Structure formats: C-alpha cells, structure tokens
Amino acid sequence: MSSTARQAPPAPGAPGAGAPVPGGGGSDRARRRSPAVALLARPEVGVLLGALAVLVFFLVAAPAVRHGGSTATILYQSSTIGIMALPVALLMIGGEFDLSSGVAVITSALTASMLSYQLTVNVWTGVVVALLVSLAIGALNGWLVVRTGLPSFLVTLGTFLILQGVNLAVTKRVTGNVATDDISDMDGFDRARQIFASSFGVGGVQVKTTVLWWLLFAALATWVLLRTRFGNWVFAVGGARESARAVGVPVDRTKIILFMAVGFGAWFVGMHNLFSFHTVQSGEGVGQELIYIAAAVIGGCLLTGGQGSAVGPVFGAFMFGLVNQGIVYAGWNPDWFKAFLGVMLLGAVLVNLYVRRTASRR
C-alpha cells in the first residue's frame, strides 16, 4: 500500500481529528481542554450515561433484574443484538446503511439447515456454505453501491425484499413448510452447538457463549478502528469520501469490506439461531435491521457517517436487552416495548447531541 494512504485526513470523530485551525489558537485550546471535557466529547459517553440511567430505573422498578439469572438473560438478549449492531455500526461510520441485515440472518440459517438436512451431509458443510452465501450477499450489496452510486438505503432495501421473498419461497418449495426440519440428530450438530449456542456456568448461573463472542467482537472492532490503517480508512470514507480518495484511500474496497462484515455478523447470529432452536422459521428477521441500526445510533454513530465507535453500540445493545427483559420482569404489558424503545432512541440521540455540543463549547 502506498504511503499516501497513511495521510488520509481523519474524519470528524475519528482518532486524530481536531487538528488546529490556521491562525494559531486551536492548538492551545486543545491543550487547555480538561480531561472531563475531552471525555464528554467521546461519542460513546452519552449512551453510557443513558444505559446507567435505564439500569437504575429497572433496578428500582423491577427487583427481579437484580438476580443473577435475570442478569444472564439480559446479557444474552443484548448479545444477540450487539453482535449484529457492531458491523452495522462500522458500516454507518463508513457512511452507509444495510437494511437487509435482519433477513440476511435468516437466509444464513436457512441455507445451513436445508443444505445439511436435504443433502444429508455433516452440518459443518452447511455452516461453511452459509458463510460463503452471507459474505457474497454483503459483497454484492457493497459492489452495487460503489458501482452504481445509488444510496445504500435503496440498494439494501431491494436486497431486503429479495431475501424476504426467497426465504419464504425456497423454504416452502424444499421442505413443504414455512420452517426447516430439525437437524439436532445430524453429524456435527453437537460440536457446532458448543461453538455457537452453548452455555457456561458463572457462580451457579448459566451464561450463553454469545456474551463472550459479543465482547470479543467488540474488542476486535475497537482495535481495528483505533489501531489499524483500515480503521482510519473507515472514518475517512464516512466523513470525507472524496478527500480520502484523493490521498489514496481505497474507498470502494473499504465499503465493500464493511458490507461483507455485516454479512459475517448475519452468518454468526444465524448459526446461533439455528443451533439454539434446531430449526428456522423462514418469515422471521423482518424489522430486526431497525433494531441493529437503532443500537448503533444510540451508541453514538452519526447517520451521516464519519463518527462513532465500537464501544457505544455495546451499550446501545445492552439498553435494548435491558428494556426487553426489564419490561417483562416489571410485569408490564409487553405491547409497550416498541414505544419504550422509541422514547429511548430519541432520548439517547438528544443526550448525545447535548453532550457533544457542550464539549465543543467548552
């Protein structure tokens, strides 16, 4: 890679952003900023404050949340959202959306299940083929976006509709039903279940392995964003695409890789669903893409791209899992769940905006 790629100007919110403006002054002001103000300028701080507020609220309103088993359930719910929210957040930092991520999860699980069962092969064959299919869907989305110049909103909306129809039609054609057959007695199932859907004990409480995978993926995504050249490219293409292209950043390749990362996340969550429940309903997944995007937005990712982190969506996903289960533990009508999420989304966005503006003024 040429040395010019290293000179890509950091986008707003990226590491290294905030260089002094011509005329002096800016550098001195940056040095005079207190650590507290610098901390408030981080995109994930607002969602951390919001998550703490929601946690305190449910600790008071729903005492059952304090129990170890309840905590494990909340973390599990958060992890299944958070694993997908991470690549969706990276894609948003890169300036794009993926509305097909929810049904892509089901496409992945359906591919692995039907291929394994109908061909009577080891389930790992289906797992590998499903990974290739998921990566191909992501690559196709990215290629269409960069080659046509169409908004990713429109491209992935088309993919969403295609996958939704294919999921239903192919499943009915192959299985004669809207769900796949049970694969729990097939070769390789137990080993695959240990990786994607097993549990481990902590203090007498069973915790799903997806929680560990979630935290591992979050740490990996944080390292990529903050410590690698590719992370700089992500911020650059989201905040100043043409400027990044002018200094040698591979804009098209970066965007395609980000879409493929969403495909990988869809594959992983799809495998978890398959090996947790042994079968897959072909009509599921619709609406989940909005949950993933909302978790990323609550986590501090701007809709316009160029700003965000991998830590913020972790707290965003935790808030979703906490609200989802907290309403149940409080004994409230679950029909209010989406309304609560809408209020939480608007509140988090306003808090993030206030925190950033306050930090900027100071």
C-alpha positions as CSV (number, residue, x, y, z in Angstrom):
1,M,0.0,0.0,0.0
2,S,1.4,3.4,-0.9
3,S,2.5,5.8,1.7
4,T,-0.1,8.3,0.6
5,A,-2.9,6.1,2.1
6,R,-1.5,6.9,5.5
7,Q,-2.0,10.6,5.0
8,A,-5.8,10.4,4.8
9,P,-7.3,13.2,6.9
10,P,-9.2,11.9,9.8
11,A,-12.9,12.5,9.6
12,P,-14.8,14.2,12.5
13,G,-15.0,11.8,15.4
14,A,-12.0,9.7,14.2
15,P,-8.8,9.3,16.2
16,G,-6.6,12.3,15.4
17,A,-9.5,14.6,14.5
18,G,-9.4,18.1,15.8
19,A,-6.2,19.5,14.3
20,P,-5.5,23.2,15.0
21,V,-7.0,25.6,12.5
22,P,-4.8,28.0,10.7
23,G,-4.1,31.1,12.7
24,G,-2.9,29.7,16.0
25,G,-5.3,29.3,18.9
26,G,-6.7,25.9,18.1
27,S,-3.7,24.0,19.4
28,D,-3.7,26.0,22.6
29,R,-7.4,25.4,23.2
30,A,-7.0,21.7,22.6
31,R,-4.2,21.6,25.2
32,R,-6.3,23.5,27.7
33,R,-9.2,21.2,27.4
34,S,-9.8,19.4,30.7
35,P,-9.9,15.6,30.8
36,A,-13.6,15.7,31.7
37,V,-14.4,17.8,28.6
38,A,-12.3,15.5,26.4
39,L,-14.2,12.5,27.8
40,L,-17.5,14.1,27.1
41,A,-16.5,14.6,23.5
42,R,-16.3,10.8,23.0
43,P,-19.4,9.5,21.0
44,E,-20.0,6.6,23.4
45,V,-20.2,8.7,26.6
46,G,-23.9,9.8,26.1
47,V,-25.1,6.2,25.6
48,L,-23.1,5.1,28.7
49,L,-24.9,7.7,30.8
50,G,-28.2,6.6,29.2
51,A,-27.5,2.9,29.9
52,L,-26.7,3.6,33.5
53,A,-30.0,5.6,33.9
54,V,-32.1,2.8,32.4
55,L,-30.3,0.3,34.5
56,V,-31.0,2.2,37.7
57,F,-34.6,2.7,36.6
58,F,-35.2,-1.1,36.2
59,L,-33.3,-2.0,39.3
60,V,-35.9,0.0,41.2
61,A,-39.0,-0.8,39.1
62,A,-38.2,-4.5,38.5
63,P,-36.4,-6.0,41.5
64,A,-36.1,-9.3,39.6
65,V,-33.4,-7.7,37.4
66,R,-31.0,-7.9,40.4
67,H,-31.0,-11.7,40.3
68,G,-28.1,-13.5,38.6
69,G,-30.3,-15.5,36.3
70,S,-32.1,-12.3,35.2
71,T,-28.8,-10.6,34.5
72,A,-27.6,-13.5,32.4
73,T,-30.9,-13.4,30.4
74,I,-30.5,-9.6,29.8
75,L,-26.9,-10.1,28.7
76,Y,-28.0,-12.9,26.3
77,Q,-30.6,-10.7,24.7
78,S,-28.1,-7.9,24.4
79,S,-25.5,-10.1,22.8
80,T,-27.8,-11.4,20.0
81,I,-28.5,-7.7,19.1
82,G,-25.0,-6.5,19.8
83,I,-23.1,-9.0,17.6
84,M,-25.0,-7.6,14.6
85,A,-25.0,-4.0,15.8
86,L,-21.2,-3.9,15.7
87,P,-20.7,-4.4,12.0
88,V,-23.8,-2.3,11.3
89,A,-22.1,0.5,13.3
90,L,-18.9,0.1,11.4
91,L,-20.8,0.4,8.2
92,M,-22.6,3.5,9.4
93,I,-19.3,5.1,10.4
94,G,-18.2,4.4,6.8
95,G,-21.3,6.4,5.6
96,E,-23.6,3.5,4.6
97,F,-26.7,1.6,5.7
98,D,-27.8,-2.1,5.4
99,L,-31.5,-2.7,5.6
100,S,-31.1,-6.3,4.7
101,S,-29.2,-7.4,7.8
102,G,-32.3,-8.8,9.6
103,V,-33.5,-11.1,6.9
104,A,-29.9,-11.9,6.0
105,V,-29.6,-13.6,9.4
106,I,-32.5,-15.9,8.5
107,T,-31.1,-16.5,5.0
108,S,-27.9,-17.7,6.5
109,A,-29.6,-20.1,9.0
110,L,-32.0,-21.4,6.3
111,T,-29.0,-22.1,3.9
112,A,-27.1,-24.1,6.5
113,S,-30.2,-26.0,7.7
114,M,-31.7,-27.0,4.4
115,L,-28.4,-27.8,2.8
116,S,-27.4,-30.1,5.6
117,Y,-30.7,-31.8,6.0
118,Q,-31.8,-32.2,2.4
119,L,-28.4,-33.4,1.2
120,T,-27.8,-35.5,4.4
121,V,-24.3,-34.1,5.0
122,N,-22.4,-33.0,8.1
123,V,-23.8,-29.8,9.4
124,W,-20.4,-28.1,9.1
125,T,-20.8,-28.3,5.3
126,G,-24.0,-26.2,5.7
127,V,-22.2,-23.8,8.1
128,V,-19.4,-23.2,5.6
129,V,-21.7,-22.7,2.6
130,A,-23.9,-20.4,4.7
131,L,-20.8,-18.3,5.5
132,L,-19.9,-18.0,1.8
133,V,-23.5,-17.1,0.9
134,S,-23.6,-14.4,3.6
135,L,-20.3,-12.9,2.5
136,A,-21.5,-12.9,-1.1
137,I,-24.6,-11.1,-0.2
138,G,-22.6,-8.4,1.6
139,A,-20.1,-8.2,-1.2
140,L,-23.0,-7.8,-3.7
141,N,-24.6,-5.0,-1.7
142,G,-21.2,-3.2,-1.5
143,W,-20.4,-3.7,-5.1
144,L,-23.8,-2.3,-6.2
145,V,-23.5,0.7,-4.0
146,V,-20.0,1.7,-5.2
147,R,-20.6,0.8,-8.9
148,T,-24.0,2.4,-9.3
149,G,-23.6,5.3,-6.9
150,L,-27.1,4.6,-5.6
151,P,-27.8,5.3,-1.9
152,S,-27.2,2.2,0.1
153,F,-30.7,2.7,1.6
154,L,-32.2,1.9,-1.8
155,V,-29.8,-0.9,-2.7
156,T,-30.2,-2.8,0.6
157,L,-34.0,-2.2,0.6
158,G,-34.1,-4.1,-2.7
159,T,-31.9,-6.8,-1.2
160,F,-34.2,-7.0,1.9
161,L,-37.3,-7.6,-0.3
162,I,-35.5,-10.2,-2.5
163,L,-34.2,-12.1,0.5
164,Q,-37.5,-12.0,2.3
165,G,-39.3,-13.5,-0.8
166,V,-36.5,-16.0,-1.5
167,N,-36.5,-17.2,2.2
168,L,-40.2,-18.0,2.1
169,A,-40.5,-19.4,-1.4
170,V,-37.4,-21.6,-1.3
171,T,-38.2,-23.0,2.2
172,K,-41.8,-23.9,1.1
173,R,-40.5,-25.5,-2.1
174,V,-37.8,-27.5,-0.4
175,T,-39.4,-28.5,2.9
176,G,-43.1,-28.2,2.1
177,N,-43.5,-25.9,5.1
178,V,-42.5,-22.4,6.3
179,A,-39.9,-23.8,8.6
180,T,-36.9,-26.1,8.2
181,D,-36.6,-29.6,9.5
182,D,-35.0,-30.4,12.9
183,I,-31.2,-31.0,12.4
184,S,-30.4,-31.8,16.1
185,D,-29.6,-35.5,15.3
186,M,-27.3,-34.8,12.4
187,D,-23.5,-35.3,12.3
188,G,-21.5,-32.4,13.6
189,F,-24.5,-30.7,15.4
190,D,-23.2,-31.1,18.9
191,R,-19.8,-29.6,18.1
192,A,-21.3,-26.7,16.2
193,R,-23.7,-26.1,19.1
194,Q,-20.8,-25.9,21.5
195,I,-19.3,-23.0,19.5
196,F,-22.4,-21.1,18.5
197,A,-25.1,-21.8,21.2
198,S,-23.7,-23.4,24.3
199,S,-23.6,-22.0,27.9
200,F,-21.1,-21.9,30.7
201,G,-21.5,-21.6,34.5
202,V,-20.6,-18.5,36.5
203,G,-21.4,-18.5,40.2
204,G,-24.2,-21.1,39.6
205,V,-25.7,-19.1,36.7
206,Q,-25.7,-20.3,33.1
207,V,-24.4,-17.7,30.7
208,K,-24.6,-18.1,26.9
209,T,-21.4,-18.1,25.0
210,T,-22.8,-15.4,22.7
211,V,-22.0,-13.0,25.5
212,L,-18.3,-13.8,25.2
213,W,-18.4,-13.7,21.4
214,W,-20.1,-10.3,21.7
215,L,-17.4,-8.8,23.9
216,L,-14.6,-10.4,21.8
217,F,-16.0,-8.9,18.6
218,A,-16.4,-5.6,20.3
219,A,-12.8,-5.6,21.4
220,L,-11.7,-6.6,17.9
221,A,-13.7,-3.9,16.3
222,T,-12.3,-1.3,18.7
223,W,-8.8,-2.4,17.9
224,V,-9.5,-2.2,14.2
225,L,-11.0,1.3,14.4
226,L,-8.4,2.8,16.7
227,R,-5.1,0.9,15.9
228,T,-5.2,0.0,12.2
229,R,-4.9,1.7,8.9
230,F,-8.2,0.2,7.9
231,G,-9.8,1.9,10.8
232,N,-8.6,5.2,9.6
233,W,-10.0,4.4,6.2
234,V,-13.4,3.7,7.7
235,F,-13.6,7.1,9.3
236,A,-12.2,8.8,6.2
237,V,-14.6,7.3,3.7
238,G,-17.5,8.1,6.0
239,G,-16.5,11.7,6.8
240,A,-14.8,12.9,3.7
241,R,-15.0,10.3,0.9
242,E,-13.7,12.4,-1.9
243,S,-10.8,13.8,0.1
244,A,-9.9,10.3,1.2
245,R,-10.0,9.1,-2.4
246,A,-7.7,12.0,-3.4
247,V,-5.0,10.9,-1.0
248,G,-5.1,7.2,-2.0
249,V,-7.6,5.6,0.4
250,P,-9.3,2.6,-1.4
251,V,-12.8,3.9,-0.9
252,D,-14.6,1.3,-2.9
253,R,-12.7,-1.6,-1.4
254,T,-13.3,-0.3,2.2
255,K,-17.0,0.0,1.7
256,I,-17.3,-3.5,0.2
257,I,-15.4,-5.0,3.1
258,L,-17.7,-3.2,5.6
259,F,-20.8,-4.7,3.8
260,M,-19.1,-8.1,4.0
261,A,-18.5,-7.6,7.7
262,V,-22.3,-7.2,8.1
263,G,-22.7,-10.4,6.1
264,F,-20.3,-12.1,8.6
265,G,-22.3,-10.9,11.5
266,A,-25.5,-12.1,9.9
267,W,-23.9,-15.5,9.4
268,F,-22.8,-15.8,13.0
269,V,-26.2,-14.8,14.5
270,G,-27.9,-17.1,12.0
271,M,-25.8,-20.0,13.2
272,H,-26.6,-19.2,16.8
273,N,-30.3,-19.2,16.0
274,L,-30.1,-22.5,14.1
275,F,-28.1,-24.4,16.7
276,S,-30.2,-22.9,19.6
277,F,-33.6,-23.9,18.2
278,H,-32.6,-26.7,15.8
279,T,-35.0,-25.2,13.1
280,V,-35.6,-21.9,11.5
281,Q,-38.8,-20.0,10.6
282,S,-38.4,-18.6,7.1
283,G,-40.5,-15.5,7.8
284,E,-38.5,-14.1,10.7
285,G,-35.9,-11.4,10.8
286,V,-38.2,-8.6,9.4
287,G,-37.7,-5.5,11.5
288,Q,-34.5,-6.6,13.2
289,E,-32.5,-4.4,10.9
290,L,-34.0,-1.3,12.5
291,I,-33.1,-2.6,15.9
292,Y,-29.4,-3.0,14.9
293,I,-29.4,0.5,13.3
294,A,-31.1,2.0,16.4
295,A,-28.5,0.3,18.7
296,A,-25.7,1.9,16.6
297,V,-27.4,5.3,16.6
298,I,-28.0,5.2,20.3
299,G,-24.3,4.2,20.6
300,G,-23.2,7.5,19.1
301,C,-22.9,6.6,15.4
302,L,-23.9,9.5,13.2
303,L,-26.4,8.9,10.4
304,T,-24.2,11.0,8.1
305,G,-21.1,8.8,8.8
306,G,-17.6,9.7,9.9
307,Q,-18.2,9.4,13.7
308,G,-18.8,6.7,16.1
309,S,-17.1,3.8,18.0
310,A,-17.4,0.1,18.6
311,V,-17.9,0.6,22.3
312,G,-21.0,2.8,22.0
313,P,-23.1,0.1,20.2
314,V,-22.2,-2.3,23.0
315,F,-24.0,0.0,25.5
316,G,-26.8,0.6,22.9
317,A,-27.4,-3.2,22.6
318,F,-27.3,-3.6,26.4
319,M,-30.0,-0.9,26.7
320,F,-32.2,-2.8,24.2
321,G,-31.7,-6.1,26.1
322,L,-32.3,-4.5,29.4
323,V,-35.6,-2.8,28.2
324,N,-36.7,-6.0,26.5
325,Q,-36.4,-8.1,29.6
326,G,-36.9,-5.3,32.2
327,I,-40.5,-4.8,30.9
328,V,-41.2,-8.5,31.4
329,Y,-39.6,-8.6,34.9
330,A,-41.6,-5.5,35.9
331,G,-44.8,-7.2,34.9
332,W,-45.8,-4.5,32.4
333,N,-47.7,-5.0,29.1
334,P,-45.0,-6.0,26.6
335,D,-47.0,-4.2,23.9
336,W,-45.3,-1.0,25.2
337,F,-41.9,-2.4,24.3
338,K,-41.6,-0.6,20.9
339,A,-42.9,2.6,22.3
340,F,-40.3,2.5,25.1
341,L,-37.6,1.8,22.6
342,G,-38.7,4.8,20.5
343,V,-38.5,7.1,23.5
344,M,-35.2,5.6,24.4
345,L,-33.8,6.2,20.9
346,L,-34.9,9.8,20.8
347,G,-33.7,10.4,24.3
348,A,-30.3,8.9,23.6
349,V,-29.9,10.9,20.4
350,L,-30.7,14.2,22.2
351,V,-28.3,13.3,25.1
352,N,-25.5,12.6,22.6
353,L,-26.2,15.8,20.8
354,Y,-26.2,17.8,24.0
355,V,-23.0,16.2,25.3
356,R,-21.2,16.9,22.0
357,R,-22.3,20.5,21.9
358,T,-21.4,21.1,25.5
359,A,-18.0,19.6,25.0
360,S,-17.4,21.7,21.8
361,R,-18.4,24.9,23.5
362,R,-16.1,24.3,26.4
